[in-house]
Amino acid sequence: MTSDVPISVTTRFSFLGLSGWKSEPSRNPYLLFEEKRLAGRLYLFETVALASLAAQTDPDFHLHILTSDQMPDWALERLHEISVAALGPHRVTIDAKPPGRARKFHRIYLQQAYGDQRIAQMVLDDDDGLSNDFMAILREKIAVALDEGKLPDPGSRHFLSFPKGYGLVHSHGQTEIYRHTYELINLGLTMLGQPGKSIHSIVHQSGPVDIGYTAHADMPMFLRSVHHLNDSRVAVTHRWVKVDDWRAEPGFEERFGYVAPVIEGPPLHAQV
């Protein structure tokens, strides 16, 4: 059982404005658009986020990238180049907007693109990745949610959460893989319903609890990057379990194999 509900992936790339980020660069254009920082973010976007989308077994989704109209021309051109190379010109929309609220710009895009039809909004940060079967599994879970009556009327909303994933940690000159589980995490979080509200307006740890959610913790579904350029407060904790040999990790190469060059290549700081 699968669903034909449109899947809209939303990514913020070096957006200057109110978007939920806590880091100093997210509020300071001089830091946000610094050349080495942008080069590092573009590297991660291309080799992790876009690579994971290009690897999807179900390619029926659209990527919306919200970025800043103040970003240097070279970086905006590179963003277009790598996005189109990964997904083609018809599966990606790049919105370069002035400073403002991310949720407002995203909501306007959704309403223009989808009208009042029911959609699935899914968050993917620009340095994170998904398992290559994420979209296929998501479609199955959407169908189950609809069949179970999770959206009883046109104004209803429901969240799908995927708690299990991996940390892709760039630190001390090497890259390591960790397992971790969080009941509600922004990675792969999906909101079902009409596009009158942006998922960027939802606090991911409390919004799904208030609105209603279903967690699917059957298997790891995402890669969460940890590095010196992070915009969110994320760190390895006691809840993270190191994977000593990622090639021996069941299903990792099959479902996350696109990231092998990043793990085996030079550390992130060597790329910027």
N, C-alpha and C positions, 0 to 999 in steps of 0.2 A: 504494500500500500504506500503510495507516494502522493505528494501534493503538487499542484501547479501554481501555488501562491508565489508571486514574484519575490525573489530574494535580493535585497539591496544591502550591499556591504558598505559601511561608512568608515572612512579613515581620515584623520586629521594629520596633515603633514606641515610642520612648522607654521601653524596657523597663529597669527598674532591677534589675540583677543581673549575673550572669556570662554574657555573651553574645558575647564575642570583641572587643568594641569597645575602643579604646585611649584615647579622649579622656577628659579630666577630667570633663566633664558626665555621661558614662555611669556614673560611680561616685559622683556627688554629686547627691543629690535636689534640693538648692537650685538648682543650675545646670541640671540636666536638666529641671526643671519650671518654669523661669523663663518668664514669660508671653510675652515677645518670641521666645524660642527656640522654644517650642511653636508659636506662630503661624507661624513660618517653616517648621518641619517639616510642619505641617498643610498649608501652602500648597504645598510641594513634593510632598507625598504626593497631594494632590488633583489638581494640574496636571501631574504627571509620571507617578508610579507608577500611580495609579488611572486616570488618563486613558489610559494605555497598555493597561491591562487591559480597560477598557471598549471600546477600539477593536479588540480581537482579532477576527479573522475566524472563529476557532474559539472559541466561548464555553464549551466544555465543560471547565471547570476550577473548582477551589474555592480561595478565598483564606483562609488562616489568619493572623490578626494577633495576635501576642503583644505585650501591652502591660502597663503597671503598674497595680496597684490603688491606688497612691498618687498617680496622676496627677490633677490638679484636675478637678472635675466638668465644668466648661465645656469642657475639652479632650477628655475622654472622650465627652461628648455630641456634640461636633463630629466626632470620629473616627467614631462610629457613623453620623452624618448623611451624611458625604461617602462613606463606604464603601457604605452601602446605596443611596445615590443613583447611584453608579457601577455597581454590580453586582447590586443587588436583594438582598432579605433571605435568599435561599436559596443564594447563591453566596459568602457571606462569613461567617466565624466570628471573633468578637473575644474573646480570652481576656485578661482583666485579672487578673494574678497577683501575689502577693507577691514580694519579693526572693528570688532563687534562681537556679538554672542554667537558662538558656534551653533547652538541649538536653533537659533532663529534662521540662519542661512540654510541649515540642513532641512528644517521643516519646510521652508519655501521650495527648496529643490524637490523634496518628496511630493509635495502637493502638485507641483508643475509636472513632474514625471509620472505620477501614478493616480492623480485625481483622488477619488474617494474609495478606490478598490482596496481590499484587504491585502496587506503586504507583510513581509518578514524583514525587519531591520536588524542587521547584525554588525556588531562593533569589531573592527580589527585595527589595532594601533599600528603605526607605520614601521615598528621594529619587531613585531610579533608574527607568528605563523600559525597555520592550521594543518591538521592531518589532511592527507590528500583525498580522503573520503568524507571530509567534513560536510560538504554541501549535499552529498548523497544521503548521508545519515540525517542531516537536518531536515531534508524533505520528508523522510520517513517519520520523524518525530513531529513535524508540523501536521502531517496527515492524521497521526494518532491523536494529537491535541484537538483537532477539529472533530474527529470522530467521537471523542469523549465529551464533546460539548464545552470545551474550555472557552469558546467565544460564542456565548448564547445569543448575542444581539450585535447589531452593526457597531455600536460604540464600545464593545468589550475589548479588553487587552489581556494578553497572557504572555509570560516570559518562559523561555527555555534556557536552562543553564547547563553548562558542561563543566563540572567541577574538576575533573582530572586532566592533568597536563604535565608538561616538562618546563623546567627552567633552563634557558640557554645562557650560561653565565660566562662573560668575558672578564677575566680578572687575572692579575699577576702574570701576564704574558701567555695565558693559555685559555682555552675554551672548554667548559665542563657542562655536563648534562645532569640535571637533578629531577626527580619525580616530586610533584606536590599536588595537594588536593585542597580546594576551597569550595564550599557549598555554593557561594555566589561570587563570581569573579567576572571582570569585564571582558575577558578574552572569550570570544565566541558567543557572548551573551546575546540572545535574540529576543526581540519584542514583536509579537504578533498583534495585528490590528490595523485600523485605518491610519493613514499617514498624517493625521492632524497634529500629532505630537512627535517630537524627535526623541530618539533614545538618548541623545546627549543631554536631555533635560532630566533624566532619571538618575538618581543616586543608586549605583548598582548594588550596594549592600542592603538598602532598605526598600527601594522602589518595588522590586519583585515581590518582597514579602507583603507589602501593602496591596499590590495589585493581584498577585497570584502567580505562582511559577511551578514548573516541573523541572527537577534536576535529573540529568541522565549521566550517571557516573560509571557506565559500563567499561569505558576504556579511555586512555589519554586522547585528547582532541586538539591540543594546542601547544605551541612553543612560546614561552615568555622570555624575552630578552632582558638580561641584566648587564649593565655596562656603565661607563662613566658619563654617558650622554643621556641617561634616563631623565624623563620629565616627570615621572611619578616616583613616589617613595617606595622603592622595592628593594629588598635585600634577602639574602639567603638566611633562613632561620632554622630552628630545630625541626620544623615541619617539613623541611626539604631533605630528600634522601638522594645521595649522590649515586649516579650510575657509573660504575667503574669502567665497564666495557659497553659502550652504547651499541656496538655492532651485535652484541649478544642479547641485547634487550629485546624481548619478544615483540615483533611487529614494528620496531622502530625504523629499520631500514626500508621496509615495505611502505610504511605510511608517512614517514618523515625524511625519506632518503634525499630529497632535494636540498637539504641543509648540510649534507656531508662535506662539501667544499669549504663551508664556513667553519665547521668543527675542526677539520684537518688542516686548514690554511693558517696563515699568520694571524695573530690576535688582532682584535678590532683596532687598537691604537696604531697598528702598522698600516692600516688601510686609510688613515686620514692624514 
